Amino acid sequence: MSFSVCPKCRVTLDTAKTSVGCSHCGLIFAKYLAAQRGKSPRQDSQVEIADDASWWSSLLEVPERVSKAQWTTRCILFVLIALWGFRIWATDITQISSFIHLTLIPFHEAGHMIFWPFGEFLRVAGGTLGQWIMPIVCAVALHRQNGDNFGAAVATWWLATSIMDASVYAYDALNPMLPLIGGGTGADSFHDFVYLFSAVGQLKHAQGWGRFMHFAGTLLMVTSLSWAALVLVRQRRNVDINAFADPEN
């Protein structure tokens, strides 16, 4: 079924173009029709994605109704992580951002244990892989299982900070000075990246790899914050509509 006028905001639509939703207010027509038939909007969520030629829309899906309190809380969280992310980005690559590092240590150590059966190289690399895999798992789960794209964007921001955290140790491998969990520095104790870079003949390029990882983390952080901001903008439209809408509609 096509609409010539959006049933929510009453904006005239271009019937010559196939559209899954209103570009003005963000109403998804499949969900609107499902609600009119008494079905859960989630039952038609796959139809929406299938009808759209791009996966982009699935990353920007937002709930039909968003409470003002929830939206405001998420805006505050967005500002906090944006400021925190800038501080992490601005920290010199020879220094660790201590608090975010503490949130990653448990997953780093767990990664060593999980990859233990797969040989020495993967056991050592498993620490860094562990602290990268956990944010990825959280982002995918929030997006696919809960439909929480804002949460998925925040988890992606966490992954970006984890990459930046690892970049500091990668950079340190050439001239180890950072304190390690077991005590000492890489000059007198086991240093993951000294071992890994030495194993693949890249130790003399450690600082270059560290800077590359920091750059990759920066790009991912900008992407995650942009994603979160777009989701918040779309949610804001729903907050406005739902605040004044007839509850029976």
Beta strands, then each sheet from edge to edge (+ up, - down):
end
